[in-house]
Amino acid sequence: MTRTADAEPFTVNDVRDALDFNAGTASLALLTLRDILLGCTSLTPERALATARILLAAHTRELAALARQHIDDYRDEHGVTRRTRGLLTGMQAIRRRLDQHAADLDEQVTR
């Protein structure tokens, strides 16, 4: 995804394409950020902000997936009892908040 000096700056769709390209990797947002930074000669402030929001949304989704996995693992190990129900409910609330934050970041991106 390398760009030449006379190439147009990355667009929002280019960033999303880079995310698709790196899909399934362990650190989706990190690898996509690397690709964008390596391939970009210049970004306008608006495009840089859109890029940051898209990548932070992807990273937030990764965190939500980790939280979801932790909740499932904890439930499998300890079950759902009076003692664990509140903890599991709190963990689910955090996971939902992460998902909502990612959606909010996506909504702020202008094309």
Biotite code that builds the C-alpha atoms (Angstrom):
import biotite.structure as struc

atoms = struc.array([
    struc.Atom([0.000, 0.000, 0.000], chain_id="A", res_id=1, res_name="MET", atom_name="CA", element="C"),
    struc.Atom([2.855, 2.370, -0.693], chain_id="A", res_id=2, res_name="THR", atom_name="CA", element="C"),
    struc.Atom([2.116, 5.732, -2.263], chain_id="A", res_id=3, res_name="ARG", atom_name="CA", element="C"),
    struc.Atom([4.346, 7.919, -4.387], chain_id="A", res_id=4, res_name="THR", atom_name="CA", element="C"),
    struc.Atom([5.027, 11.556, -3.590], chain_id="A", res_id=5, res_name="ALA", atom_name="CA", element="C"),
    struc.Atom([2.564, 12.767, -6.238], chain_id="A", res_id=6, res_name="ASP", atom_name="CA", element="C"),
    struc.Atom([-0.240, 10.406, -5.200], chain_id="A", res_id=7, res_name="ALA", atom_name="CA", element="C"),
    struc.Atom([-3.460, 11.657, -3.685], chain_id="A", res_id=8, res_name="GLU", atom_name="CA", element="C"),
    struc.Atom([-3.713, 11.415, 0.105], chain_id="A", res_id=9, res_name="PRO", atom_name="CA", element="C"),
    struc.Atom([-5.540, 8.431, 1.539], chain_id="A", res_id=10, res_name="PHE", atom_name="CA", element="C"),
    struc.Atom([-9.302, 8.622, 1.549], chain_id="A", res_id=11, res_name="THR", atom_name="CA", element="C"),
    struc.Atom([-11.646, 7.202, 4.153], chain_id="A", res_id=12, res_name="VAL", atom_name="CA", element="C"),
    struc.Atom([-12.366, 4.313, 1.779], chain_id="A", res_id=13, res_name="ASN", atom_name="CA", element="C"),
    struc.Atom([-8.625, 3.611, 1.447], chain_id="A", res_id=14, res_name="ASP", atom_name="CA", element="C"),
    struc.Atom([-8.412, 3.273, 5.227], chain_id="A", res_id=15, res_name="VAL", atom_name="CA", element="C"),
    struc.Atom([-11.391, 0.920, 5.273], chain_id="A", res_id=16, res_name="ARG", atom_name="CA", element="C"),
    struc.Atom([-9.802, -1.110, 2.454], chain_id="A", res_id=17, res_name="ASP", atom_name="CA", element="C"),
    struc.Atom([-6.601, -1.348, 4.517], chain_id="A", res_id=18, res_name="ALA", atom_name="CA", element="C"),
    struc.Atom([-8.677, -2.610, 7.464], chain_id="A", res_id=19, res_name="LEU", atom_name="CA", element="C"),
    struc.Atom([-10.232, -5.252, 5.209], chain_id="A", res_id=20, res_name="ASP", atom_name="CA", element="C"),
    struc.Atom([-6.777, -6.229, 3.944], chain_id="A", res_id=21, res_name="PHE", atom_name="CA", element="C"),
    struc.Atom([-5.527, -6.776, 7.510], chain_id="A", res_id=22, res_name="ASN", atom_name="CA", element="C"),
    struc.Atom([-8.733, -8.508, 8.696], chain_id="A", res_id=23, res_name="ALA", atom_name="CA", element="C"),
    struc.Atom([-8.073, -11.619, 10.715], chain_id="A", res_id=24, res_name="GLY", atom_name="CA", element="C"),
    struc.Atom([-4.699, -10.459, 12.022], chain_id="A", res_id=25, res_name="THR", atom_name="CA", element="C"),
    struc.Atom([-3.967, -10.319, 15.733], chain_id="A", res_id=26, res_name="ALA", atom_name="CA", element="C"),
    struc.Atom([-3.703, -6.504, 15.844], chain_id="A", res_id=27, res_name="SER", atom_name="CA", element="C"),
    struc.Atom([-5.964, -5.208, 13.109], chain_id="A", res_id=28, res_name="LEU", atom_name="CA", element="C"),
    struc.Atom([-5.844, -1.532, 14.068], chain_id="A", res_id=29, res_name="ALA", atom_name="CA", element="C"),
    struc.Atom([-2.113, -1.516, 14.734], chain_id="A", res_id=30, res_name="LEU", atom_name="CA", element="C"),
    struc.Atom([-1.185, -3.164, 11.428], chain_id="A", res_id=31, res_name="LEU", atom_name="CA", element="C"),
    struc.Atom([-3.555, -0.917, 9.481], chain_id="A", res_id=32, res_name="THR", atom_name="CA", element="C"),
    struc.Atom([-2.106, 2.167, 11.152], chain_id="A", res_id=33, res_name="LEU", atom_name="CA", element="C"),
    struc.Atom([1.351, 0.962, 10.147], chain_id="A", res_id=34, res_name="ARG", atom_name="CA", element="C"),
    struc.Atom([0.226, 0.520, 6.537], chain_id="A", res_id=35, res_name="ASP", atom_name="CA", element="C"),
    struc.Atom([-1.405, 3.943, 6.398], chain_id="A", res_id=36, res_name="ILE", atom_name="CA", element="C"),
    struc.Atom([1.585, 5.710, 7.937], chain_id="A", res_id=37, res_name="LEU", atom_name="CA", element="C"),
    struc.Atom([4.061, 3.903, 5.699], chain_id="A", res_id=38, res_name="LEU", atom_name="CA", element="C"),
    struc.Atom([2.069, 4.599, 2.559], chain_id="A", res_id=39, res_name="GLY", atom_name="CA", element="C"),
    struc.Atom([1.053, 8.176, 3.174], chain_id="A", res_id=40, res_name="CYS", atom_name="CA", element="C"),
    struc.Atom([2.996, 11.221, 2.099], chain_id="A", res_id=41, res_name="THR", atom_name="CA", element="C"),
    struc.Atom([0.458, 13.700, 3.402], chain_id="A", res_id=42, res_name="SER", atom_name="CA", element="C"),
    struc.Atom([-2.964, 13.760, 4.950], chain_id="A", res_id=43, res_name="LEU", atom_name="CA", element="C"),
    struc.Atom([-5.209, 16.760, 5.368], chain_id="A", res_id=44, res_name="THR", atom_name="CA", element="C"),
    struc.Atom([-6.228, 17.379, 8.981], chain_id="A", res_id=45, res_name="PRO", atom_name="CA", element="C"),
    struc.Atom([-9.773, 16.246, 8.162], chain_id="A", res_id=46, res_name="GLU", atom_name="CA", element="C"),
    struc.Atom([-8.599, 12.994, 6.580], chain_id="A", res_id=47, res_name="ARG", atom_name="CA", element="C"),
    struc.Atom([-6.148, 12.373, 9.403], chain_id="A", res_id=48, res_name="ALA", atom_name="CA", element="C"),
    struc.Atom([-8.967, 12.772, 11.920], chain_id="A", res_id=49, res_name="LEU", atom_name="CA", element="C"),
    struc.Atom([-11.235, 10.460, 9.924], chain_id="A", res_id=50, res_name="ALA", atom_name="CA", element="C"),
    struc.Atom([-8.404, 7.928, 9.695], chain_id="A", res_id=51, res_name="THR", atom_name="CA", element="C"),
    struc.Atom([-7.824, 8.109, 13.446], chain_id="A", res_id=52, res_name="ALA", atom_name="CA", element="C"),
    struc.Atom([-11.528, 7.619, 14.178], chain_id="A", res_id=53, res_name="ARG", atom_name="CA", element="C"),
    struc.Atom([-11.802, 4.611, 11.859], chain_id="A", res_id=54, res_name="ILE", atom_name="CA", element="C"),
    struc.Atom([-8.726, 2.963, 13.347], chain_id="A", res_id=55, res_name="LEU", atom_name="CA", element="C"),
    struc.Atom([-9.712, 3.716, 16.940], chain_id="A", res_id=56, res_name="LEU", atom_name="CA", element="C"),
    struc.Atom([-13.151, 2.243, 16.236], chain_id="A", res_id=57, res_name="ALA", atom_name="CA", element="C"),
    struc.Atom([-11.485, -0.917, 14.921], chain_id="A", res_id=58, res_name="ALA", atom_name="CA", element="C"),
    struc.Atom([-9.252, -1.093, 17.988], chain_id="A", res_id=59, res_name="HIS", atom_name="CA", element="C"),
    struc.Atom([-12.227, -0.543, 20.289], chain_id="A", res_id=60, res_name="THR", atom_name="CA", element="C"),
    struc.Atom([-14.006, -3.444, 18.585], chain_id="A", res_id=61, res_name="ARG", atom_name="CA", element="C"),
    struc.Atom([-10.927, -5.585, 19.261], chain_id="A", res_id=62, res_name="GLU", atom_name="CA", element="C"),
    struc.Atom([-11.146, -4.610, 22.941], chain_id="A", res_id=63, res_name="LEU", atom_name="CA", element="C"),
    struc.Atom([-14.867, -5.428, 23.012], chain_id="A", res_id=64, res_name="ALA", atom_name="CA", element="C"),
    struc.Atom([-14.121, -8.853, 21.523], chain_id="A", res_id=65, res_name="ALA", atom_name="CA", element="C"),
    struc.Atom([-11.487, -9.448, 24.201], chain_id="A", res_id=66, res_name="LEU", atom_name="CA", element="C"),
    struc.Atom([-13.988, -8.428, 26.881], chain_id="A", res_id=67, res_name="ALA", atom_name="CA", element="C"),
    struc.Atom([-16.599, -10.749, 25.371], chain_id="A", res_id=68, res_name="ARG", atom_name="CA", element="C"),
    struc.Atom([-14.120, -13.632, 25.401], chain_id="A", res_id=69, res_name="GLN", atom_name="CA", element="C"),
    struc.Atom([-13.162, -12.904, 29.013], chain_id="A", res_id=70, res_name="HIS", atom_name="CA", element="C"),
    struc.Atom([-16.826, -12.869, 30.029], chain_id="A", res_id=71, res_name="ILE", atom_name="CA", element="C"),
    struc.Atom([-17.432, -16.207, 28.307], chain_id="A", res_id=72, res_name="ASP", atom_name="CA", element="C"),
    struc.Atom([-14.310, -17.749, 29.852], chain_id="A", res_id=73, res_name="ASP", atom_name="CA", element="C"),
    struc.Atom([-15.235, -16.473, 33.327], chain_id="A", res_id=74, res_name="TYR", atom_name="CA", element="C"),
    struc.Atom([-18.796, -17.772, 32.985], chain_id="A", res_id=75, res_name="ARG", atom_name="CA", element="C"),
    struc.Atom([-17.512, -21.166, 31.815], chain_id="A", res_id=76, res_name="ASP", atom_name="CA", element="C"),
    struc.Atom([-15.084, -21.388, 34.725], chain_id="A", res_id=77, res_name="GLU", atom_name="CA", element="C"),
    struc.Atom([-17.253, -20.033, 37.545], chain_id="A", res_id=78, res_name="HIS", atom_name="CA", element="C"),
    struc.Atom([-20.812, -20.415, 36.276], chain_id="A", res_id=79, res_name="GLY", atom_name="CA", element="C"),
    struc.Atom([-23.627, -17.991, 36.980], chain_id="A", res_id=80, res_name="VAL", atom_name="CA", element="C"),
    struc.Atom([-24.433, -17.755, 40.668], chain_id="A", res_id=81, res_name="THR", atom_name="CA", element="C"),
    struc.Atom([-25.679, -15.044, 42.972], chain_id="A", res_id=82, res_name="ARG", atom_name="CA", element="C"),
    struc.Atom([-22.066, -14.123, 43.579], chain_id="A", res_id=83, res_name="ARG", atom_name="CA", element="C"),
    struc.Atom([-20.970, -13.956, 39.936], chain_id="A", res_id=84, res_name="THR", atom_name="CA", element="C"),
    struc.Atom([-24.128, -12.489, 38.370], chain_id="A", res_id=85, res_name="ARG", atom_name="CA", element="C"),
    struc.Atom([-23.292, -8.883, 39.300], chain_id="A", res_id=86, res_name="GLY", atom_name="CA", element="C"),
    struc.Atom([-19.740, -9.196, 38.043], chain_id="A", res_id=87, res_name="LEU", atom_name="CA", element="C"),
    struc.Atom([-20.868, -10.713, 34.742], chain_id="A", res_id=88, res_name="LEU", atom_name="CA", element="C"),
    struc.Atom([-23.511, -8.004, 34.349], chain_id="A", res_id=89, res_name="THR", atom_name="CA", element="C"),
    struc.Atom([-20.876, -5.326, 34.936], chain_id="A", res_id=90, res_name="GLY", atom_name="CA", element="C"),
    struc.Atom([-18.520, -6.898, 32.418], chain_id="A", res_id=91, res_name="MET", atom_name="CA", element="C"),
    struc.Atom([-21.321, -7.039, 29.847], chain_id="A", res_id=92, res_name="GLN", atom_name="CA", element="C"),
    struc.Atom([-22.046, -3.349, 30.468], chain_id="A", res_id=93, res_name="ALA", atom_name="CA", element="C"),
    struc.Atom([-18.414, -2.473, 29.750], chain_id="A", res_id=94, res_name="ILE", atom_name="CA", element="C"),
    struc.Atom([-18.433, -4.588, 26.591], chain_id="A", res_id=95, res_name="ARG", atom_name="CA", element="C"),
    struc.Atom([-21.621, -2.892, 25.372], chain_id="A", res_id=96, res_name="ARG", atom_name="CA", element="C"),
    struc.Atom([-20.097, 0.513, 26.106], chain_id="A", res_id=97, res_name="ARG", atom_name="CA", element="C"),
    struc.Atom([-17.037, -0.362, 24.029], chain_id="A", res_id=98, res_name="LEU", atom_name="CA", element="C"),
    struc.Atom([-19.273, -1.468, 21.144], chain_id="A", res_id=99, res_name="ASP", atom_name="CA", element="C"),
    struc.Atom([-21.249, 1.787, 21.401], chain_id="A", res_id=100, res_name="GLN", atom_name="CA", element="C"),
    struc.Atom([-18.077, 3.873, 21.464], chain_id="A", res_id=101, res_name="HIS", atom_name="CA", element="C"),
    struc.Atom([-16.858, 2.160, 18.285], chain_id="A", res_id=102, res_name="ALA", atom_name="CA", element="C"),
    struc.Atom([-20.212, 2.866, 16.612], chain_id="A", res_id=103, res_name="ALA", atom_name="CA", element="C"),
    struc.Atom([-20.050, 6.506, 17.749], chain_id="A", res_id=104, res_name="ASP", atom_name="CA", element="C"),
    struc.Atom([-16.576, 6.891, 16.256], chain_id="A", res_id=105, res_name="LEU", atom_name="CA", element="C"),
    struc.Atom([-17.808, 5.430, 12.960], chain_id="A", res_id=106, res_name="ASP", atom_name="CA", element="C"),
    struc.Atom([-20.731, 7.864, 12.893], chain_id="A", res_id=107, res_name="GLU", atom_name="CA", element="C"),
    struc.Atom([-18.363, 10.827, 13.291], chain_id="A", res_id=108, res_name="GLN", atom_name="CA", element="C"),
    struc.Atom([-16.445, 9.948, 10.137], chain_id="A", res_id=109, res_name="VAL", atom_name="CA", element="C"),
    struc.Atom([-17.383, 12.044, 7.136], chain_id="A", res_id=110, res_name="THR", atom_name="CA", element="C"),
    struc.Atom([-16.676, 10.757, 3.674], chain_id="A", res_id=111, res_name="ARG", atom_name="CA", element="C"),
])
